[in-house]
Amino acid sequence: MPRRESPREIPTYLATEGRTRPRTEVKGLKDLLTRLVWLREEPRPGQNLSPAQGALLDAVRGGSLTLADAAAYLRQPPVAIRILTCDLMDLGLVQAAPPAAQNDVDLMERVLHGLRKLKDTAA
């Protein structure tokens, strides 16, 4: 699904309203591969979203997006995306879905070993 054109950049301190932590801490948002899933809800009248919250909701609208993808798309640091995500979750507009698979350290070590062998044979 094609994404809309890149949003206007918003300085991080304005995007988070100067906060370094969310108002309500949500468990499960530590992993950058956590997916944000749109709940098919629109902000209710009187529910004024900040421009940064609106940009994040627009990015997620119609599907899902990982925290890392949202940070890259909105050109914001991951901590700012976590704060905005918690805000949208508090409003009932998005939910978080954990990554499908956990990291397999043994597999990553074998891949790293294989890559090192390739590098040594190529030299």
Summary of the structure (lengths in Angstrom):
residues: 123
radius of gyration: 17.7
end to end distance: 41.3
largest distance: 63.7
contacts: 305
relative contact order: 0.21
helix: 43%
strand: 9%
